[in-house]
């Protein structure tokens, strides 16, 4: 069964169940337990047994591993705070082996290059003559 076939049939199934006019019997393939190693891995989520979760673009279930990571992060914030992070300027300076005061924030690369060229101390020996 393809996903489109399932979605196409859902409308009629929901309407029939809502009107209470029919009893629906699912095929054996729909009630069979899925292997944990493949997809979907329902055991990764806290979805109660017998519940079908239809995913939507604006919401989704949180995986158990993510929930546990968020819990550990929240518990970690209750204790001693980590040292204050250094500024992005200082981090970038360290990355390129410069001093933080040598790093400038500019609107774009061209603006930075223009500023550098205008403020460079040009000498006869620094100019290329080719």
Phi, psi and omega in degrees: 000131178270158181301319180297321178296320180295315181294321180298321181279344182297320181303311179293322179297314180295317179297317180296318179293322181294324180278346178066024185266351184215154173256135184253131177244122181279144176295159183303324182295329181283338182259354181289142177291137180274149178293142182290330183287337181262192179248147356282149179256083184298334180290347177285348185239158179267063178256120182302148178300141179085001180256137175255128180253121176262115183291149177228161183292334186264351180206157178200159178289150180270127178298149180304319182296323178290321178298317179293320179295319178295321179296315179297320179296318180294319178293326179293334180284347181282339184267212180292134180285144177292162179299150181298136180292152176285164182290154177302325179298314180294321179295317180292320178300318178296322181298320183257014177059051178233176174265146181305326181288351176272355182261130180239144173271124179230162183288332179197169181299318180300318179297319178295317179295318179297315180299315181298315181295321181290331185254009179280142177274094182281134175232166181299325182283341181271348180274138177277136175237094180234000000 
